[in-house]
Amino acid sequence: MQSLTDFLARVKPPVTPALVVRRAVMDANLAAMQAACDAKGVRLRAHGKMHKCSTLARLQIDGGAVGLCCQTVGEAESLVHAGIPDVLVTAPVPAWGWLRLAALARMARVGAVIDSGAQAHQASTAALAAGVVLDAYVDIDPGMARAGVAPGAAAALAAEISGLAGLSYAGIQAYCGHHQHLAPAERAEAHAAWSARLGRLVAELQVAGLTPAQVTGGGTGTAALDLAAGVYTEIQPGSYAVMD
């Protein structure tokens, strides 16, 4: 019988932890989500916080995704340096992070969410210092109480962003993380209520002359609902890539 030592010497298993996926299933997942988005005319901006893998990110871009989302400045740096041409940081950027994001904007299209005037001014200062323009999205709190402004405060912040040099008001983000794992009936009810409010917000911004170029958000758990709602112009699923 072959010894374990001989087996390990021949097979050379990967050092753990290691991501191991069935390629055919992953490819089918990528194609299915892209096709669903294309059918509704909604942009797919895949979230990289799940896989944190530039190779998989490139497959998503090559398949039709407009760009990648990430959670941190470090993740954005890794993706851009790996050749990903368009990234959006979907969580609050710390004060020290704006100069690093601005440096990335010399190599790729870089966006970030903003939920305060202080953040907006920090982003503007960094962009001007680097000689770049950052896409800025007003981050809306859909009820998670984690980050973002209340819907009623969105117009004022959008107007402030629009008036700052170095920033391009790119739209709004509304990520309902608290809906992703609800039971189906409860999820559908919560999503419908939020989608109605989000639709009213978009209309309010239009009346104020602040029409959002993109309404981005959503996730794998609500992707079908996000696409059916007719409010989002871009969705941010991530986990779908490696689900079985």
Contacts in CASP RR format, 6 or more apart in sequence:
PFRMAT RR
TARGET T0000
AUTHOR 0000-0000-0000
METHOD contacts of the structure
MODEL  1
MQSLTDFLARVKPPVTPALVVRRAVMDANLAAMQAACDAKGVRLRAHGKM
HKCSTLARLQIDGGAVGLCCQTVGEAESLVHAGIPDVLVTAPVPAWGWLR
LAALARMARVGAVIDSGAQAHQASTAALAAGVVLDAYVDIDPGMARAGVA
PGAAAALAAEISGLAGLSYAGIQAYCGHHQHLAPAERAEAHAAWSARLGR
LVAELQVAGLTPAQVTGGGTGTAALDLAAGVYTEIQPGSYAVMD
14 20 0 8 1.000
19 51 0 8 1.000
19 53 0 8 1.000
19 242 0 8 1.000
21 242 0 8 1.000
22 244 0 8 1.000
25 244 0 8 1.000
26 56 0 8 1.000
26 241 0 8 1.000
26 242 0 8 1.000
27 59 0 8 1.000
29 240 0 8 1.000
29 241 0 8 1.000
29 242 0 8 1.000
29 243 0 8 1.000
30 59 0 8 1.000
30 60 0 8 1.000
30 63 0 8 1.000
30 241 0 8 1.000
31 63 0 8 1.000
32 240 0 8 1.000
33 44 0 8 1.000
33 46 0 8 1.000
33 223 0 8 1.000
33 237 0 8 1.000
33 240 0 8 1.000
33 241 0 8 1.000
34 44 0 8 1.000
34 63 0 8 1.000
34 64 0 8 1.000
34 65 0 8 1.000
36 223 0 8 1.000
36 224 0 8 1.000
36 227 0 8 1.000
37 43 0 8 1.000
37 44 0 8 1.000
37 227 0 8 1.000
37 235 0 8 1.000
39 227 0 8 1.000
40 227 0 8 1.000
40 228 0 8 1.000
40 230 0 8 1.000
42 226 0 8 1.000
42 227 0 8 1.000
42 232 0 8 1.000
42 233 0 8 1.000
42 234 0 8 1.000
42 235 0 8 1.000
43 66 0 8 1.000
43 214 0 8 1.000
43 216 0 8 1.000
43 233 0 8 1.000
43 234 0 8 1.000
43 235 0 8 1.000
44 60 0 8 1.000
44 64 0 8 1.000
44 65 0 8 1.000
44 66 0 8 1.000
44 234 0 8 1.000
44 235 0 8 1.000
44 237 0 8 1.000
45 65 0 8 1.000
45 66 0 8 1.000
45 67 0 8 1.000
45 68 0 8 1.000
45 69 0 8 1.000
45 88 0 8 1.000
45 216 0 8 1.000
45 234 0 8 1.000
45 235 0 8 1.000
45 236 0 8 1.000
46 57 0 8 1.000
46 60 0 8 1.000
46 65 0 8 1.000
46 67 0 8 1.000
46 68 0 8 1.000
46 69 0 8 1.000
46 236 0 8 1.000
46 237 0 8 1.000
46 238 0 8 1.000
46 241 0 8 1.000
47 68 0 8 1.000
47 69 0 8 1.000
47 70 0 8 1.000
47 90 0 8 1.000
47 219 0 8 1.000
47 236 0 8 1.000
47 237 0 8 1.000
47 238 0 8 1.000
48 57 0 8 1.000
48 68 0 8 1.000
48 69 0 8 1.000
48 70 0 8 1.000
48 75 0 8 1.000
48 79 0 8 1.000
48 238 0 8 1.000
49 69 0 8 1.000
49 70 0 8 1.000
49 71 0 8 1.000
49 75 0 8 1.000
49 238 0 8 1.000
50 238 0 8 1.000
50 239 0 8 1.000
50 241 0 8 1.000
50 242 0 8 1.000
51 57 0 8 1.000
51 238 0 8 1.000
51 241 0 8 1.000
51 242 0 8 1.000
52 75 0 8 1.000
52 78 0 8 1.000
54 78 0 8 1.000
54 79 0 8 1.000
54 82 0 8 1.000
54 83 0 8 1.000
54 84 0 8 1.000
56 241 0 8 1.000
57 68 0 8 1.000
57 79 0 8 1.000
57 82 0 8 1.000
57 84 0 8 1.000
58 82 0 8 1.000
58 83 0 8 1.000
58 84 0 8 1.000
60 67 0 8 1.000
60 68 0 8 1.000
60 241 0 8 1.000
61 67 0 8 1.000
61 68 0 8 1.000
61 84 0 8 1.000
61 85 0 8 1.000
66 86 0 8 1.000
66 234 0 8 1.000
67 84 0 8 1.000
67 85 0 8 1.000
67 86 0 8 1.000
67 87 0 8 1.000
67 88 0 8 1.000
68 79 0 8 1.000
68 84 0 8 1.000
68 86 0 8 1.000
68 87 0 8 1.000
68 88 0 8 1.000
69 87 0 8 1.000
69 88 0 8 1.000
69 89 0 8 1.000
69 90 0 8 1.000
69 236 0 8 1.000
69 238 0 8 1.000
70 76 0 8 1.000
70 79 0 8 1.000
70 87 0 8 1.000
70 88 0 8 1.000
70 89 0 8 1.000
70 90 0 8 1.000
71 89 0 8 1.000
71 90 0 8 1.000
71 91 0 8 1.000
72 89 0 8 1.000
72 91 0 8 1.000
73 89 0 8 1.000
73 93 0 8 1.000
73 94 0 8 1.000
73 97 0 8 1.000
73 100 0 8 1.000
73 101 0 8 1.000
74 100 0 8 1.000
75 89 0 8 1.000
76 87 0 8 1.000
76 89 0 8 1.000
76 101 0 8 1.000
76 104 0 8 1.000
76 110 0 8 1.000
77 100 0 8 1.000
77 104 0 8 1.000
79 87 0 8 1.000
80 87 0 8 1.000
80 104 0 8 1.000
80 107 0 8 1.000
80 108 0 8 1.000
80 110 0 8 1.000
81 107 0 8 1.000
83 107 0 8 1.000
83 108 0 8 1.000
84 108 0 8 1.000
85 108 0 8 1.000
85 109 0 8 1.000
86 108 0 8 1.000
86 109 0 8 1.000
87 104 0 8 1.000
87 108 0 8 1.000
87 109 0 8 1.000
87 110 0 8 1.000
87 111 0 8 1.000
88 110 0 8 1.000
88 111 0 8 1.000
88 112 0 8 1.000
88 113 0 8 1.000
88 135 0 8 1.000
88 137 0 8 1.000
88 216 0 8 1.000
89 101 0 8 1.000
89 110 0 8 1.000
89 111 0 8 1.000
89 112 0 8 1.000
89 113 0 8 1.000
90 113 0 8 1.000
90 173 0 8 1.000
90 175 0 8 1.000
90 217 0 8 1.000
90 236 0 8 1.000
91 113 0 8 1.000
91 147 0 8 1.000
92 113 0 8 1.000
92 115 0 8 1.000
92 119 0 8 1.000
92 139 0 8 1.000
92 147 0 8 1.000
93 101 0 8 1.000
93 112 0 8 1.000
93 113 0 8 1.000
93 119 0 8 1.000
93 122 0 8 1.000
93 123 0 8 1.000
95 122 0 8 1.000
97 126 0 8 1.000
98 122 0 8 1.000
98 123 0 8 1.000
98 125 0 8 1.000
98 126 0 8 1.000
98 127 0 8 1.000
99 126 0 8 1.000
99 129 0 8 1.000
99 130 0 8 1.000
101 110 0 8 1.000
101 111 0 8 1.000
101 112 0 8 1.000
101 123 0 8 1.000
101 126 0 8 1.000
101 134 0 8 1.000
102 110 0 8 1.000
102 126 0 8 1.000
102 127 0 8 1.000
102 129 0 8 1.000
102 130 0 8 1.000
102 131 0 8 1.000
102 132 0 8 1.000
102 134 0 8 1.000
103 130 0 8 1.000
104 110 0 8 1.000
105 111 0 8 1.000
105 127 0 8 1.000
105 130 0 8 1.000
105 132 0 8 1.000
105 133 0 8 1.000
105 134 0 8 1.000
106 130 0 8 1.000
106 132 0 8 1.000
109 135 0 8 1.000
110 132 0 8 1.000
110 134 0 8 1.000
110 135 0 8 1.000
111 134 0 8 1.000
111 135 0 8 1.000
111 136 0 8 1.000
111 137 0 8 1.000
111 170 0 8 1.000
112 123 0 8 1.000
112 134 0 8 1.000
112 135 0 8 1.000
112 136 0 8 1.000
112 137 0 8 1.000
113 136 0 8 1.000
113 137 0 8 1.000
113 138 0 8 1.000
113 139 0 8 1.000
113 147 0 8 1.000
113 148 0 8 1.000
113 173 0 8 1.000
114 120 0 8 1.000
114 123 0 8 1.000
114 136 0 8 1.000
114 137 0 8 1.000
114 138 0 8 1.000
114 139 0 8 1.000
114 157 0 8 1.000
114 161 0 8 1.000
115 138 0 8 1.000
115 139 0 8 1.000
115 141 0 8 1.000
115 147 0 8 1.000
115 148 0 8 1.000
115 149 0 8 1.000
115 157 0 8 1.000
116 149 0 8 1.000
116 157 0 8 1.000
117 157 0 8 1.000
117 160 0 8 1.000
120 136 0 8 1.000
120 157 0 8 1.000
120 160 0 8 1.000
120 161 0 8 1.000
120 164 0 8 1.000
120 167 0 8 1.000
121 164 0 8 1.000
123 134 0 8 1.000
123 136 0 8 1.000
123 164 0 8 1.000
123 166 0 8 1.000
123 167 0 8 1.000
124 164 0 8 1.000
124 165 0 8 1.000
124 166 0 8 1.000
124 167 0 8 1.000
126 134 0 8 1.000
127 133 0 8 1.000
127 134 0 8 1.000
127 165 0 8 1.000
127 166 0 8 1.000
127 167 0 8 1.000
128 165 0 8 1.000
128 166 0 8 1.000
131 166 0 8 1.000
132 166 0 8 1.000
133 166 0 8 1.000
133 167 0 8 1.000
133 168 0 8 1.000
134 166 0 8 1.000
134 167 0 8 1.000
134 168 0 8 1.000
135 167 0 8 1.000
135 168 0 8 1.000
135 170 0 8 1.000
136 161 0 8 1.000
136 167 0 8 1.000
136 168 0 8 1.000
136 169 0 8 1.000
136 170 0 8 1.000
137 170 0 8 1.000
137 171 0 8 1.000
137 172 0 8 1.000
137 173 0 8 1.000
137 214 0 8 1.000
137 216 0 8 1.000
138 149 0 8 1.000
138 154 0 8 1.000
138 157 0 8 1.000
138 158 0 8 1.000
138 161 0 8 1.000
138 169 0 8 1.000
138 171 0 8 1.000
138 172 0 8 1.000
138 173 0 8 1.000
138 212 0 8 1.000
139 147 0 8 1.000
139 148 0 8 1.000
139 149 0 8 1.000
139 172 0 8 1.000
139 173 0 8 1.000
140 148 0 8 1.000
140 149 0 8 1.000
140 150 0 8 1.000
140 151 0 8 1.000
140 154 0 8 1.000
140 172 0 8 1.000
140 173 0 8 1.000
140 174 0 8 1.000
140 198 0 8 1.000
140 201 0 8 1.000
141 147 0 8 1.000
141 148 0 8 1.000
141 149 0 8 1.000
141 150 0 8 1.000
141 151 0 8 1.000
142 174 0 8 1.000
142 175 0 8 1.000
142 176 0 8 1.000
142 178 0 8 1.000
142 194 0 8 1.000
142 198 0 8 1.000
143 176 0 8 1.000
143 178 0 8 1.000
144 176 0 8 1.000
144 177 0 8 1.000
144 178 0 8 1.000
149 157 0 8 1.000
151 197 0 8 1.000
151 198 0 8 1.000
151 200 0 8 1.000
151 201 0 8 1.000
152 201 0 8 1.000
152 204 0 8 1.000
154 172 0 8 1.000
154 201 0 8 1.000
154 204 0 8 1.000
154 205 0 8 1.000
155 204 0 8 1.000
155 205 0 8 1.000
155 208 0 8 1.000
155 210 0 8 1.000
158 169 0 8 1.000
158 171 0 8 1.000
158 172 0 8 1.000
158 205 0 8 1.000
158 208 0 8 1.000
158 210 0 8 1.000
158 212 0 8 1.000
159 208 0 8 1.000
159 210 0 8 1.000
161 167 0 8 1.000
161 169 0 8 1.000
162 169 0 8 1.000
162 210 0 8 1.000
169 210 0 8 1.000
169 212 0 8 1.000
169 213 0 8 1.000
170 212 0 8 1.000
170 213 0 8 1.000
170 214 0 8 1.000
171 212 0 8 1.000
171 213 0 8 1.000
171 214 0 8 1.000
171 215 0 8 1.000
171 216 0 8 1.000
172 201 0 8 1.000
172 202 0 8 1.000
172 205 0 8 1.000
172 212 0 8 1.000
172 214 0 8 1.000
172 215 0 8 1.000
172 216 0 8 1.000
173 216 0 8 1.000
173 217 0 8 1.000
174 194 0 8 1.000
174 198 0 8 1.000
174 215 0 8 1.000
174 216 0 8 1.000
174 217 0 8 1.000
174 218 0 8 1.000
175 217 0 8 1.000
175 218 0 8 1.000
175 219 0 8 1.000
175 236 0 8 1.000
176 190 0 8 1.000
176 191 0 8 1.000
176 194 0 8 1.000
176 217 0 8 1.000
176 218 0 8 1.000
176 222 0 8 1.000
177 218 0 8 1.000
177 219 0 8 1.000
179 187 0 8 1.000
179 190 0 8 1.000
179 191 0 8 1.000
179 194 0 8 1.000
179 221 0 8 1.000
179 222 0 8 1.000
180 187 0 8 1.000
180 219 0 8 1.000
180 220 0 8 1.000
180 221 0 8 1.000
180 222 0 8 1.000
181 221 0 8 1.000
182 190 0 8 1.000
187 221 0 8 1.000
187 222 0 8 1.000
187 225 0 8 1.000
188 225 0 8 1.000
191 222 0 8 1.000
191 225 0 8 1.000
191 226 0 8 1.000
191 229 0 8 1.000
192 225 0 8 1.000
192 229 0 8 1.000
195 225 0 8 1.000
195 229 0 8 1.000
195 230 0 8 1.000
195 231 0 8 1.000
198 215 0 8 1.000
198 229 0 8 1.000
198 231 0 8 1.000
199 231 0 8 1.000
202 211 0 8 1.000
202 212 0 8 1.000
202 215 0 8 1.000
202 231 0 8 1.000
205 211 0 8 1.000
205 212 0 8 1.000
213 233 0 8 1.000
214 233 0 8 1.000
214 234 0 8 1.000
215 231 0 8 1.000
215 232 0 8 1.000
215 233 0 8 1.000
215 234 0 8 1.000
216 232 0 8 1.000
216 233 0 8 1.000
216 234 0 8 1.000
216 235 0 8 1.000
216 236 0 8 1.000
217 226 0 8 1.000
217 232 0 8 1.000
217 234 0 8 1.000
217 235 0 8 1.000
217 236 0 8 1.000
218 226 0 8 1.000
218 232 0 8 1.000
218 235 0 8 1.000
218 236 0 8 1.000
218 237 0 8 1.000
219 226 0 8 1.000
219 235 0 8 1.000
219 236 0 8 1.000
219 237 0 8 1.000
219 238 0 8 1.000
219 239 0 8 1.000
220 237 0 8 1.000
220 238 0 8 1.000
220 239 0 8 1.000
220 240 0 8 1.000
220 243 0 8 1.000
221 237 0 8 1.000
221 239 0 8 1.000
223 235 0 8 1.000
223 237 0 8 1.000
223 240 0 8 1.000
226 232 0 8 1.000
226 235 0 8 1.000
227 235 0 8 1.000
END
